């Protein structure tokens, strides 16, 4: 079994973002998705610190540090892009004007509950940012994450035991070995890497999984 690397995961997410979508990419792994959006497809990236029409990362040495995303990474602005204050940005997010948000996660339940802001561990720094607003305000919430923790525990779970960001908000989970659909009826496997079986995934996650699969390239 060969796992997808972070860039392959980002490219896979980018394939499912349709023409004309208004999209917010969360801090961390999801920011890489911007680099894999097709140039012939009009997709409008919004950043919660006040950008609309955000482009891919600039080439090394061409950074403008007054133009950054919510994770303080240098970004570019496409022709026609604009910037504005936090109040307008959060109004967009809360009022349902974002079609898709892509977030990282510590845990996602099979029913689409999201935990991505605090592990509850001593010394951990809670940092919810705009995740709650995005998870509930966006029309669709995708999660991009590695399936297993460093300790080998599945981040796709029957029920989240970390503090929740949102209830029933996630519809799809993109990982390094499989893509899952989640929701009220539970979790289904949409795609998985070669060399992996549905039985393997059930053992890795420890949760019931419906089978509806293609193989990830």
C-alpha positions, 0 to 999 in steps of 0.5 A: 500500500502506497499512501498519498503524500500531502500534495497528492491529497491536495490535488485530490481535493481540488478535483472535487471543487466545481466551477464557480465555487466560493471556497475557504481553505483552512489553516494547515494542510488545506492551504496546499489545495490552492496550488492544484486548482485548475487554471481553466476553472473559475474558483474564488478563494476566500480567506477569513482575514479578508481576501477574496480571489486569492491565488496560489503561493508565490514563487520563492523570493516573490512574497509580498508579506502584506498579502497573507492568508489566515495562517500568515503564509504569503499568497497571491491575489488574482486579477479582480481579487479584493481585500476587506475587514474581518467583519465583512469576511465573517459576514460572508462565512456566517451568512452562507456565502461560502460554497465549500470550506476545506478544514483539517481535523483531529477527529471526524465522526462517521455522522459528520461531527467535527473536532478540530480546535482542541485536543483537551490535552494539558498544555495544548493551546486552544485555537478555534479561529474561524473554524466554527463559523466556517463549519456551520456557515459553509454549504459543504464542509470537506476535511483533509487529514491523515487517517491515523495519528502518530500513535496509529489511532484512527481520526475517523471515529464512531463519536468524537471525544475531543471538544466539538467544532460543529455537529453533522457539518462534514460531508466528505473526508479526504485522507492519505489512504481513502476518501470517505462520505460521512453523514446521518447514515454513517460512513462510506468508502468512496475511494482508496489506494491500491493494495488496500481492502475494505476489510483493512480499512475497517480494521484501521478505523474500527468503525462500520464502513459501507462499500462504494469504491474506486481506487485512488491514482 
